[in-house]
């Protein structure tokens, strides 16, 4: 993994505690596997056996298939509802990704905090007929942000907002289907504006995206995930941090 950061100011505090970091995990095979399969499973139609076996078992089963076999599997036509029992299980499993990224970032620099799983929330992003859809987000803790689902031909563009003036916006990054191995760290209290961009062929009746947030705590606790065994998703402990 590697990380880049957005600085506010040039003093030591601004350098050590940046408000925003991008973390690229393309070189972490376990994280790539889990994140890609979780996104594919968002559109899956699990049978009763798959649902009972859990997300970890579903990831293993799909990983043994070829790409063409996975594409041939039936898809859930429901692209407008983000809160279902199956999809809630998928959001929960993103905690494994947050654990790996947190372990990486604490080796990079201070001020990250402790990610104590399970600790996540989810919010949808909607489409409109124009490209000016945007929402403002800010959290009262440090957080991780990544997309759990992204509609085709949709991009999520982010900017830091320093005040109410559009001129105060500082571009941060873009989530799209090409940028699928990146997760963002956002510092407590930072105001982030998320723009939903799409082309004319995009289905505006479906969700643009579903974002999953890893909520970072400062409490020192043991990493524990109650409903998934370590055999389901192994943390990528071999990755070391670089700037």
Backbone bond lengths (Angstrom), bond angles and torsions (degrees), N, CA, C in turn:
res aa  C-N    CA-C-N  psi(-1)  N-CA   C-N-CA  omega(-1)  CA-C   N-CA-C  phi
1 X - - - 1.463 - - 1.523 109.39 -
2 X 1.318 115.45 156.25 1.456 119.77 170.38 1.520 108.85 -145.57
3 X 1.323 115.75 160.97 1.451 120.13 -175.84 1.521 110.78 -134.04
4 X 1.326 115.26 148.25 1.465 122.14 170.02 1.516 106.92 -125.46
5 X 1.331 117.23 159.24 1.458 119.82 -173.74 1.517 111.23 -136.15
6 X 1.324 114.57 156.09 1.456 122.40 174.75 1.523 106.86 -106.71
7 X 1.327 116.51 125.00 1.458 121.24 -176.37 1.518 111.17 -99.37
8 X 1.319 115.33 146.91 1.454 122.03 170.45 1.517 107.58 -122.30
9 X 1.326 115.72 98.17 1.451 119.88 -176.22 1.510 111.45 96.16
10 X 1.329 116.08 172.27 1.468 120.91 -176.62 1.518 112.42 -121.40
11 X 1.352 118.14 8.35 1.455 118.69 178.17 1.525 110.33 -79.32
12 X 1.325 116.05 174.32 1.463 120.55 -174.48 1.520 111.64 -63.05
13 X 1.326 117.38 -39.71 1.459 120.81 -179.12 1.521 110.99 -62.83
14 X 1.344 116.91 -42.47 1.468 120.59 -179.74 1.521 111.24 -64.63
15 X 1.320 116.33 -34.88 1.464 120.34 -179.19 1.527 111.30 -73.79
16 X 1.351 116.28 -41.66 1.461 120.36 -176.88 1.523 112.65 -77.23
17 X 1.337 116.62 -31.57 1.465 120.62 -175.08 1.533 110.75 -123.48
18 X 1.327 117.83 65.23 1.470 120.03 -178.49 1.527 110.98 -64.67
19 X 1.327 117.51 150.24 1.470 120.31 -177.97 1.521 113.71 -75.10
20 X 1.337 116.64 -15.49 1.456 119.75 -172.38 1.522 109.27 -152.13
21 X 1.330 115.65 134.36 1.465 121.63 174.69 1.529 109.32 -133.21
22 X 1.318 115.15 142.14 1.456 121.14 167.58 1.528 107.29 -101.23
23 X 1.309 116.14 135.28 1.461 120.77 175.00 1.520 108.06 -119.89
24 X 1.320 116.68 120.88 1.454 122.11 177.33 1.528 108.38 -98.37
25 X 1.348 116.17 122.53 1.470 120.10 -176.70 1.525 112.32 -111.81
26 X 1.336 117.15 22.60 1.464 120.36 -178.39 1.528 112.49 -60.78
27 X 1.334 117.11 -25.05 1.458 120.59 -179.32 1.527 112.74 -90.95
28 X 1.327 117.27 6.28 1.470 122.42 179.25 1.523 108.91 -109.94
29 X 1.330 118.87 93.78 1.473 121.09 -171.85 1.525 114.08 -56.87
30 X 1.326 118.04 -39.22 1.467 119.99 -177.85 1.527 110.94 -64.24
31 X 1.338 116.68 -40.47 1.465 120.58 -178.85 1.533 110.17 -70.84
32 X 1.333 116.30 -39.55 1.468 120.25 177.37 1.529 110.18 -61.66
33 X 1.332 116.41 -44.87 1.458 120.70 -179.58 1.530 111.25 -60.54
34 X 1.325 116.37 -50.71 1.464 120.02 -176.07 1.526 110.75 -64.24
35 X 1.329 117.49 -46.96 1.469 120.24 -176.80 1.524 111.68 -64.55
36 X 1.328 117.37 -43.08 1.463 120.12 -178.69 1.526 111.11 -66.94
37 X 1.336 117.35 -40.41 1.461 119.95 -179.61 1.531 111.31 -70.62
38 X 1.322 117.63 -36.58 1.464 119.75 177.61 1.529 110.83 -62.21
39 X 1.325 116.76 -38.23 1.466 119.73 178.49 1.524 111.47 -69.01
40 X 1.328 117.23 -39.79 1.459 119.35 176.74 1.530 111.11 -65.42
41 X 1.329 116.33 -39.16 1.459 120.60 -177.98 1.523 112.41 -69.74
42 X 1.351 117.64 -18.14 1.468 119.95 177.72 1.527 110.44 -61.67
43 X 1.332 116.57 -31.22 1.468 120.70 -179.78 1.527 112.15 -99.53
44 X 1.335 117.38 6.98 1.466 120.55 -177.29 1.529 111.10 -79.98
45 X 1.321 114.26 162.38 1.463 121.43 174.15 1.529 106.83 -116.57
46 X 1.318 118.21 90.99 1.462 119.81 -175.83 1.526 111.69 -73.60
47 X 1.350 116.12 135.45 1.457 118.36 172.78 1.524 108.71 -78.93
48 X 1.324 116.33 177.96 1.467 120.26 -174.95 1.520 111.54 -62.07
49 X 1.344 116.53 -40.33 1.464 119.79 -179.54 1.526 111.05 -64.02
50 X 1.347 116.52 -42.87 1.467 120.37 179.50 1.519 110.69 -64.24
51 X 1.329 116.45 -43.57 1.459 120.00 -179.36 1.526 110.66 -61.74
52 X 1.327 116.62 -42.85 1.466 120.47 -179.16 1.526 111.69 -69.87
53 X 1.335 117.01 -34.70 1.473 120.16 -179.16 1.520 111.54 -70.28
54 X 1.335 117.75 -28.58 1.455 121.00 176.14 1.512 113.59 101.65
55 X 1.317 114.09 170.14 1.463 121.14 -175.16 1.519 111.42 -66.71
56 X 1.323 117.11 -40.49 1.465 119.51 -179.09 1.516 111.99 -58.41
57 X 1.329 116.95 -43.24 1.463 121.17 178.54 1.523 110.85 -66.11
58 X 1.336 116.73 -37.23 1.463 120.17 178.66 1.524 111.10 -65.18
59 X 1.328 116.95 -40.19 1.466 120.78 177.75 1.530 110.07 -61.28
60 X 1.329 116.41 -46.00 1.463 119.97 180.00 1.524 111.28 -60.92
61 X 1.328 116.23 -44.23 1.462 120.09 -177.69 1.528 111.23 -64.17
62 X 1.330 116.74 -43.05 1.473 119.71 -179.04 1.525 111.01 -70.16
63 X 1.323 117.02 -32.41 1.463 120.49 -179.12 1.528 111.10 -64.62
64 X 1.320 117.41 -25.49 1.467 121.30 -179.92 1.524 112.32 -81.48
65 X 1.332 117.75 -10.03 1.462 121.66 179.07 1.527 110.92 -88.44
66 X 1.313 116.19 158.34 1.458 119.88 172.85 1.529 108.69 -77.45
67 X 1.322 115.82 166.27 1.458 120.00 179.10 1.525 111.00 -60.29
68 X 1.334 117.25 -41.67 1.462 120.57 179.61 1.534 111.32 -65.50
69 X 1.330 116.53 -37.23 1.469 119.60 178.05 1.534 110.40 -65.78
70 X 1.313 117.11 -39.16 1.468 119.72 178.98 1.527 110.47 -66.79
71 X 1.336 116.55 -39.56 1.466 119.53 179.38 1.523 111.98 -65.22
72 X 1.330 116.38 -28.05 1.469 120.40 -177.84 1.527 112.48 -80.28
73 X 1.305 118.44 -10.93 1.461 121.09 -179.74 1.534 110.23 -67.67
74 X 1.326 118.29 148.44 1.469 120.11 -179.95 1.522 111.65 -63.54
75 X 1.331 115.78 147.71 1.462 121.47 -179.14 1.523 110.06 -115.71
76 X 1.293 114.22 147.68 1.456 121.13 177.06 1.527 108.82 -74.17
77 X 1.332 118.65 120.98 1.471 119.88 -179.42 1.525 113.35 -75.56
78 X 1.326 116.77 -5.68 1.463 121.20 -177.85 1.529 109.32 -83.55
79 X 1.329 116.45 97.42 1.457 121.41 179.65 1.535 111.99 -107.76
80 X 1.328 116.56 10.80 1.466 118.78 -177.94 1.524 112.81 -112.90
81 X 1.347 117.33 -5.64 1.465 120.83 -178.46 1.529 108.94 -115.55
82 X 1.307 116.37 122.60 1.469 118.76 -176.73 1.522 112.56 -101.09
83 X 1.328 118.39 -17.79 1.463 121.28 -173.61 1.524 110.20 -109.14
84 X 1.342 115.90 87.91 1.458 122.64 175.30 1.529 107.35 -126.01
85 X 1.328 118.74 161.46 1.472 119.53 179.99 1.530 113.24 -55.88
86 X 1.331 117.03 -44.21 1.465 119.93 -179.77 1.523 110.96 -64.87
87 X 1.309 117.20 -45.47 1.456 120.22 -177.96 1.529 111.70 -68.97
88 X 1.325 117.62 -31.08 1.465 119.78 174.14 1.527 110.64 -62.88
89 X 1.339 117.01 -37.43 1.464 120.58 176.46 1.524 111.55 -63.43
90 X 1.329 115.97 -37.45 1.470 119.85 178.02 1.525 110.73 -66.14
91 X 1.339 117.20 -44.66 1.464 119.97 -179.84 1.524 110.23 -60.63
92 X 1.325 116.14 -39.59 1.467 120.23 178.32 1.531 111.03 -58.58
93 X 1.329 116.19 -40.71 1.467 120.43 -175.14 1.528 112.04 -69.33
94 X 1.347 117.64 -20.00 1.463 119.53 174.86 1.531 111.78 -60.04
95 X 1.324 118.10 -17.16 1.461 120.38 176.36 1.526 112.03 -58.04
96 X 1.336 117.28 -30.48 1.461 120.35 177.07 1.527 111.20 -63.09
97 X 1.321 116.16 -40.36 1.467 120.57 177.17 1.529 109.78 -65.02
98 X 1.321 116.87 -44.49 1.462 120.34 -179.48 1.531 111.25 -61.37
99 X 1.325 117.64 -37.93 1.466 120.97 178.50 1.523 110.63 -60.43
100 X 1.338 116.54 -48.07 1.469 120.01 -178.95 1.522 111.40 -62.89
101 X 1.328 117.22 -43.81 1.466 120.52 -178.50 1.525 110.34 -66.86
102 X 1.328 117.50 -39.05 1.464 120.66 178.23 1.517 111.03 -62.86
103 X 1.307 117.19 -42.20 1.470 120.32 178.92 1.523 111.10 -63.85
104 X 1.313 116.00 -36.38 1.460 120.07 176.37 1.529 111.49 -66.25
105 X 1.329 117.09 -47.98 1.460 120.87 -172.91 1.526 113.12 -67.66
106 X 1.318 117.87 -33.14 1.468 118.21 -179.84 1.522 111.19 -67.14
107 X 1.334 117.41 -19.15 1.463 120.67 175.00 1.521 111.89 -82.49
108 X 1.328 116.13 -18.17 1.463 121.20 -176.28 1.516 111.51 -84.14
109 X 1.333 116.78 -42.91 1.461 119.10 -176.23 1.507 111.43 -171.62
110 X 1.328 117.21 172.36 1.460 121.89 -178.27 1.523 112.36 -82.03
111 X 1.337 115.11 174.42 1.452 120.31 171.36 1.500 115.75 82.09
112 X 1.339 117.82 9.67 1.463 120.01 -179.43 1.526 110.07 -79.42
113 X 1.314 117.60 -43.98 1.451 122.19 -173.60 1.510 110.23 95.42
114 X 1.332 116.23 -178.50 1.459 122.19 -178.65 1.518 110.31 -108.83
115 X 1.319 115.41 127.75 1.457 118.57 173.45 1.518 108.01 -93.20
116 X 1.325 116.47 117.73 1.461 122.78 -175.82 1.533 108.35 -115.24
117 X 1.320 118.04 97.34 1.468 119.79 -174.84 1.530 112.09 -77.16
118 X 1.333 116.27 158.62 1.467 126.18 -6.77 1.520 111.21 -80.27
119 X 1.316 116.49 133.28 1.463 121.72 -178.20 1.526 108.34 -152.36
120 X 1.324 115.62 91.61 1.458 119.46 -175.43 1.523 110.27 -151.12
121 X 1.310 114.98 161.12 1.455 122.49 170.26 1.521 107.84 -142.81
122 X 1.319 115.63 165.50 1.465 120.97 -173.83 1.522 108.74 -135.26
123 X 1.326 116.58 143.03 1.459 119.23 171.80 1.532 109.63 -145.15
124 X 1.342 116.66 144.94 1.458 120.52 179.84 1.520 111.16 -90.45
125 X 1.315 115.92 156.87 1.457 122.91 170.54 1.517 107.71 -119.30
126 X 1.328 116.16 132.38 1.451 121.74 -174.18 1.524 111.06 -105.34
127 X 1.312 114.94 161.60 1.457 122.06 179.43 1.520 110.20 -101.50
128 X 1.309 114.45 156.61 1.460 120.38 169.60 1.526 107.21 -130.59
129 X 1.307 116.50 -179.92 1.460 119.79 179.60 1.522 112.82 -77.21
130 X 1.320 116.30 -8.37 1.459 120.50 179.47 1.517 109.61 -120.07
131 X 1.317 115.61 174.57 1.454 120.88 -177.45 1.523 112.84 -99.28
132 X 1.319 117.42 17.95 1.452 119.06 -176.59 1.530 112.55 -104.76
133 X 1.345 117.13 14.82 1.461 120.67 177.93 1.526 109.80 -66.12
134 X 1.330 116.48 129.58 1.459 120.19 179.30 1.513 109.42 -154.01
135 X 1.323 116.07 147.26 1.457 121.25 172.83 1.510 108.82 -129.61
136 X 1.324 115.83 153.67 1.456 122.04 177.55 1.519 109.13 -102.69
137 X 1.331 116.50 134.10 1.458 120.79 178.27 1.524 109.32 -131.49
138 X 1.328 115.36 144.82 1.459 122.56 171.02 1.522 106.31 -153.38
139 X 1.309 117.16 145.66 1.462 121.18 -177.08 1.523 109.88 -122.50
140 X 1.328 115.70 155.18 1.458 120.26 -179.98 1.526 112.28 -93.06
141 X 1.335 116.67 12.37 1.462 123.30 170.11 1.526 107.42 -139.56
142 X 1.331 116.91 167.34 1.462 119.81 166.53 1.529 108.08 -65.31
143 X 1.327 117.06 147.38 1.468 119.89 -178.03 1.523 111.01 -142.22
144 X 1.338 114.45 160.19 1.454 122.94 163.26 1.523 108.03 -102.44
145 X 1.338 116.35 147.42 1.459 120.52 178.65 1.526 109.43 -135.98
146 X 1.345 116.13 131.92 1.458 121.33 179.64 1.531 107.47 -154.95
147 X 1.335 117.38 158.26 1.460 118.40 178.95 1.530 110.50 -92.50
148 X 1.334 115.10 134.61 1.461 121.76 174.99 1.519 110.89 -90.67
149 X 1.328 115.23 -26.11 1.465 121.29 176.75 1.519 108.07 -149.09
150 X 1.324 116.45 139.69 1.459 121.93 177.74 1.522 108.36 -141.84
151 X 1.325 115.43 121.84 1.464 119.20 179.85 1.531 110.25 -66.41
152 X 1.318 115.77 149.17 1.467 120.43 176.04 1.527 110.31 -56.94
153 X 1.317 115.35 143.93 1.469 122.94 177.20 1.529 113.16 67.10
154 X 1.333 116.44 19.56 1.467 121.31 176.77 1.526 109.13 -114.79
155 X 1.318 115.96 142.08 1.463 122.23 174.06 1.526 108.36 -130.47
156 X 1.319 116.20 143.57 1.460 122.42 176.70 1.526 107.50 -112.01
157 X 1.319 115.23 112.94 1.468 121.06 -178.61 1.527 109.57 -104.70
158 X 1.319 116.18 136.82 1.462 120.91 -175.75 1.525 111.35 -119.58
159 X 1.330 114.63 148.32 1.462 121.38 175.96 1.522 108.64 -145.77
160 X 1.344 116.40 143.78 1.457 121.50 171.62 1.520 108.11 -78.64
161 X 1.331 116.14 135.12 1.454 121.67 179.20 1.527 108.33 -111.65
162 X 1.331 116.11 119.33 1.458 120.47 -177.36 1.524 112.20 -91.30
163 X 1.350 117.49 -28.57 1.464 121.85 173.71 1.520 107.56 -154.38
164 X 1.294 119.22 -165.50 1.466 122.13 -175.66 1.520 113.71 -78.48
165 X 1.316 117.72 -8.67 1.459 121.02 -179.26 1.519 110.82 -80.84
166 X 1.330 116.75 132.73 1.465 120.13 177.19 1.519 111.81 -59.65
167 X 1.338 116.58 -28.10 1.455 120.04 -179.13 1.519 112.31 -67.79
168 X 1.338 116.56 -15.33 1.459 120.11 -178.39 1.522 112.33 -85.23
169 X 1.331 118.70 -3.61 1.449 121.12 -177.20 1.526 111.65 -73.02
170 X 1.326 114.73 136.75 1.468 121.31 178.20 1.529 107.65 -117.07
171 X 1.341 118.90 115.54 1.467 120.70 -178.63 1.524 111.64 -58.15
172 X 1.331 115.40 139.54 1.459 120.56 -179.02 1.524 112.30 -113.58
173 X 1.311 116.27 -53.70 1.450 118.70 -177.05 1.506 111.48 178.64
174 X 1.334 115.83 -179.49 1.459 122.23 -177.87 1.518 108.97 -136.53
175 X 1.334 115.44 133.04 1.454 121.44 167.41 1.525 108.20 -98.02
176 X 1.331 116.34 124.97 1.459 121.42 170.47 1.516 108.33 -148.67
177 X 1.323 116.55 -178.18 1.464 119.83 -175.73 1.531 112.37 -66.21
178 X 1.329 117.29 -22.38 1.463 119.99 176.70 1.520 111.51 -82.09
179 X 1.323 115.90 -28.15 1.459 121.07 -179.06 1.530 108.54 -101.44
180 X 1.333 115.48 68.44 1.459 120.14 -172.86 1.525 113.58 -108.09
181 X 1.324 117.40 9.76 1.469 121.19 177.97 1.520 110.41 -122.50
182 X 1.315 115.54 37.80 1.458 120.69 -177.72 1.521 109.69 -131.88
183 X 1.313 116.15 142.36 1.457 123.30 174.88 1.521 107.24 -132.53
184 X 1.323 116.96 148.89 1.459 120.64 -175.79 1.516 111.33 -111.27
185 X 1.315 115.47 138.49 1.460 122.74 170.00 1.524 107.63 -102.55
186 X 1.330 116.84 126.57 1.462 122.16 -179.17 1.518 108.85 -123.86
187 X 1.314 115.62 129.61 1.461 121.17 -176.16 1.528 111.55 -75.37
188 X 1.295 114.63 150.82 1.465 122.57 178.26 1.531 111.33 -49.93
189 X 1.341 116.14 132.03 1.455 121.73 174.18 1.513 115.66 81.92
190 X 1.330 118.75 -7.37 1.465 121.06 -179.57 1.539 109.02 -73.29
191 X 1.325 116.19 128.86 1.460 120.95 179.41 1.528 109.15 -86.95
192 X 1.322 114.52 120.87 1.458 121.00 -178.11 1.526 108.80 -119.56
193 X 1.327 115.77 130.50 1.455 121.26 176.56 1.521 108.32 -102.45
194 X 1.334 116.37 126.37 1.453 122.07 -178.74 1.527 109.22 -108.37
195 X 1.321 116.12 117.79 1.459 122.69 178.98 1.529 109.35 -98.30
196 X 1.327 116.31 134.90 1.457 121.95 175.89 1.525 108.10 -101.20
197 X 1.327 116.67 116.16 1.459 121.59 -177.49 1.525 109.77 -117.19
198 X 1.322 117.13 141.47 1.460 120.88 -177.53 1.520 109.68 -154.93
199 X 1.332 115.14 168.36 1.462 119.43 177.53 1.526 110.20 -98.75
200 X 1.317 116.97 -178.65 1.464 121.65 -174.29 1.530 113.08 -70.95
201 X 1.335 117.13 -17.83 1.460 120.08 -177.24 1.524 113.04 -91.40
202 X 1.319 118.02 -1.74 1.454 121.83 -176.54 1.529 110.98 -71.75
203 X 1.306 115.96 139.32 1.469 122.02 177.85 1.527 109.02 -75.58
204 X 1.319 116.70 104.87 1.460 120.59 -175.78 1.527 112.59 -77.80
205 X 1.338 118.24 -5.38 1.454 120.57 176.99 1.530 112.03 -86.84
206 X 1.329 116.80 -15.17 1.462 121.14 179.66 1.524 110.02 -95.38
207 X 1.316 115.70 164.93 1.458 119.92 176.42 1.524 110.24 -65.36
208 X 1.325 116.08 140.37 1.461 120.06 173.85 1.520 109.86 -71.00
209 X 1.327 115.83 -45.61 1.455 120.70 -176.34 1.520 109.29 -163.16
210 X 1.318 114.40 161.15 1.458 121.42 168.72 1.524 106.60 -124.10
211 X 1.320 116.00 123.17 1.457 121.67 -177.84 1.528 109.34 -103.30
212 X 1.318 115.69 137.16 1.459 120.09 176.37 1.530 107.60 -114.50
213 X 1.328 115.33 135.37 1.461 123.57 -173.44 1.523 108.96 -114.34
214 X 1.323 117.09 127.92 1.455 121.91 171.69 1.517 109.21 -94.19
215 X 1.309 117.22 118.34 1.457 122.31 -175.19 1.524 108.87 -90.92
216 X 1.314 116.29 119.61 1.462 122.03 -173.18 1.524 109.84 -95.48
217 X 1.322 116.03 129.61 1.459 122.40 -179.36 1.519 109.87 -105.87
218 X 1.319 115.73 158.52 1.466 120.00 173.86 1.516 111.63 -97.13
219 X 1.348 116.81 -0.35 1.463 120.68 -179.98 1.516 110.13 -75.35
220 X 1.321 116.34 139.55 1.458 121.57 176.91 1.526 108.11 -87.52
221 X 1.332 117.26 106.39 1.459 121.58 178.51 1.520 109.34 -138.81
222 X 1.323 114.40 167.85 1.455 120.12 -179.83 1.525 109.88 -78.80
223 X 1.342 117.07 141.60 1.457 119.92 174.91 1.534 108.98 -69.45
224 X 1.315 118.32 119.62 1.461 121.90 179.33 1.519 109.36 -141.33
225 X 1.306 116.34 130.51 1.457 121.99 170.16 1.522 106.67 -119.22
226 X 1.323 117.00 119.53 1.456 120.72 -168.41 1.523 113.65 -75.07
227 X 1.320 117.82 -39.40 1.458 119.59 -167.37 1.520 114.59 -102.00
228 X 1.323 117.12 -0.86 1.458 119.29 179.48 1.518 108.05 -124.42
229 X 1.319 118.24 130.83 1.453 121.27 178.91 1.511 110.44 -79.49
230 X 1.330 116.60 160.66 1.463 120.34 178.99 1.515 111.00 -63.21
231 X 1.329 116.84 -25.66 1.465 119.48 179.46 1.516 112.21 -69.61
232 X 1.339 116.77 -22.97 1.462 119.35 -178.07 1.514 111.65 -69.05
233 X 1.342 116.39 -48.94 1.454 121.44 -178.20 1.519 108.01 -140.98
234 X 1.298 118.05 111.13 1.449 121.31 -178.04 1.513 111.03 -87.21
235 X 1.341 118.57 130.69 1.483 119.75 175.72 1.511 111.33 -61.84
236 X 1.295 116.78 146.68 1.462 122.44 -179.62 1.517 108.45 -88.63
237 X 1.332 117.05 83.56 1.460 121.44 -172.37 1.523 112.88 -80.83
238 X 1.336 117.73 -5.54 1.464 119.79 -176.25 1.531 112.34 -84.96
239 X 1.326 117.68 -12.95 1.462 120.42 -174.11 1.520 109.71 -76.59
240 X 1.313 116.63 138.42 1.461 122.40 178.12 1.511 108.88 -125.31
241 X 1.328 115.55 152.35 1.455 120.32 -170.37 1.521 114.20 -85.48
242 X 1.327 114.86 145.43 1.455 122.05 171.41 1.505 107.42 -140.90
243 X 1.307 115.89 152.15 1.468 120.94 173.83 1.521 108.54 -97.47
